[in-house]
Amino acid sequence: MSTNDIEAHFASVKSAIQQAEATCHREEQVKLMAVSKTKPIEMIQKAYALGQRDFGENYVQESLEKIQALSDLKDICWHFIGSIQSNKTRDIATHFDWVHSVNRLKIAQRLNDQRPDSLPPLNICLELNISNESTKSGMPLKELPSVIQHIADMPRLTLRGLMVIPAPETDPDRQRIPFHQAANVMKQLNHEVSLDMDTLSMGTTADYQAAITEGATIIRVGTALFGPRDYSQQH
Ligand SMILES: *Cc1c(COP(=O)(O)O)cnc(C)c1O
């Protein structure tokens, strides 16, 4: 894919976001995270030149190399969205601005303990298993209140909201169901535990319009911006 393609892809995704926002009267409320996992640094630089600042990565080793290589770009915002192994939490706590995929209290505790004092508190989202499939990652709903109470005592973390990764679904109306549920869960938790979570991290290339309709504040888009990923090369 050429860098011209990237420019065209960003333009078309941004216009689709604006259209979705306008349809549900949520103008300028959605942040686009560009998911750059497996993609080369040159593509991130191109996106940055187009004004993109928020980037999502899944794999610690790969992301550290990119973050290091792009450390001159001071206003870039790095989001970790991959599955988290305990032995990688220090790298994540040190090099990222956001972590969306917190799915165990133990991981939150380690991120809190390892977040350097020289940096602002780490923004986190709790990954909610909305469809309750045992195969999917994320916390079951019933665990959330107690985990949230513990996180409230962790000074190096700021709990911003929830992330959901629903099972694939092609029908646009059905895509909305888990997003609607997630939005309700956040509303209810904010009310019951008097929190002010402000982030719903939901929607990818396949379903970001549905997510926007249901209140997404950050959408995580890879393929529509950077093209399909070739896993045979790296992972
Ligand atoms: C890879 C990934 C994305 C991006 O998915 P696309 O279908 O390429 O838009 C979003 N969220 C998470 C958690 C991912 O791992």
The ligand as an SDF file (V2000), in Angstrom:
LIG
                    3D

 15 15  0  0  0  0  0  0  0  0999 V2000
   -6.3720   -5.1440   15.7250 C   0  0  0  0  0  0  0  0  0  0  0  0
   -7.3540   -4.5160   16.6400 C   0  0  0  0  0  0  0  0  0  0  0  0
   -8.2030   -3.4860   16.1930 C   0  0  0  0  0  0  0  0  0  0  0  0
   -8.2390   -3.0000   14.7530 C   0  0  0  0  0  0  0  0  0  0  0  0
   -9.0390   -3.8690   13.9900 O   0  0  0  0  0  0  0  0  0  0  0  0
   -9.3630   -3.5680   12.4450 P   0  0  0  0  0  0  0  0  0  0  0  0
  -10.3660   -4.5850   12.1080 O   0  0  0  0  0  0  0  0  0  0  0  0
   -8.0890   -3.7300   11.7010 O   0  0  0  0  0  0  0  0  0  0  0  0
   -9.8890   -2.1850   12.3630 O   0  0  0  0  0  0  0  0  0  0  0  0
   -9.0500   -2.9010   17.1250 C   0  0  0  0  0  0  0  0  0  0  0  0
   -9.0800   -3.3060   18.4090 N   0  0  0  0  0  0  0  0  0  0  0  0
   -8.2940   -4.2980   18.8760 C   0  0  0  0  0  0  0  0  0  0  0  0
   -8.3790   -4.6930   20.2990 C   0  0  0  0  0  0  0  0  0  0  0  0
   -7.4200   -4.9350   18.0010 C   0  0  0  0  0  0  0  0  0  0  0  0
   -6.6430   -5.9380   18.4720 O   0  0  0  0  0  0  0  0  0  0  0  0
  1  2  1  0
  2  3  1  0
  2 14  2  0
  3  4  1  0
  3 10  2  0
  4  5  1  0
  5  6  1  0
  6  7  2  0
  6  8  1  0
  6  9  1  0
 10 11  1  0
 11 12  2  0
 12 13  1  0
 12 14  1  0
 14 15  1  0
M  END
$$$$
